[in-house]
Amino acid sequence: MRVRLDKGTPNEFNTYRKVMRSIKDNITEDILLNEINEIIRLPMYADRIQNESKAHQHNSSRRR
C-alpha cells in the first residue's frame, strides 16, 4: 500500500473491489504482455502504430 500525495481523496470502493479482483485473478506479467502483443496486432492499433512510426521517422529526418 502507498500514500498518494497527488490525490486529495481516496479511491472509490468500486475501485478497491476491482483492484482486489485483479489481484485474485493472478494475472502474471507474461500473460499481460502476451495480451498486449495480441491487441496491438488488431488492425485499428496496427494502423495507428504504423502511422505514428512513419510520422516519427519523418520528424526525425527533418531535424537533420
N, C-alpha and C positions, 0 to 999 in steps of 0.2 A: 504494500500500500504506500502511496506517496501523497504528499500535500501539493495541491495545485494552487500556487500563488497567483497564477494568471486568471483564475476564475473566482468570481465573487460569491457564487452559490454552489452547493453540491449537485451532483448528478441526480436526475430524476430516478425514482425507484425502478421504473421500467429499464432504464439504462443499466442499473445494477443487475437486474434479472437477466438481461441479455448477456452481460459480461460473464455472469456465473454459468449460464447455459453454455457459452462458448468454451469456458474452462472445462466443464464436464464433458463436452464433445471430444476433448483430447485431440484437437487438430494439430498435427505436427508441422514443423517448418517445411518439410518435404512435401506434404500434402498441399499446403498453401502455395508453395512455389509452382507445383505441377498445375494447380488450378489456374494460377495467373498465366502460365505459359499457354494453356489451352484457350483462355479467354482472349489473350492478345492476338491469337490467330483468327478470331472471328473477323469477317470482312469489315465490319464497321470500325474495329480497332486497328486492324492491319492497314487499312487505307489511311487512317489518321496518322499512324506511326510512320508510314512511308512518306506522307506529305510533310510531316514535321521534320523528318530526316532530310528531305530534299531542301526544305527551307533553311535548315541549319547549315547544310553544305553550301548553299547559295550565299548565305550571310557570311560564312567563314571565308569563302573565296573573294568576296567583295572587300574584306578588310585588308587583304594582302597588297 
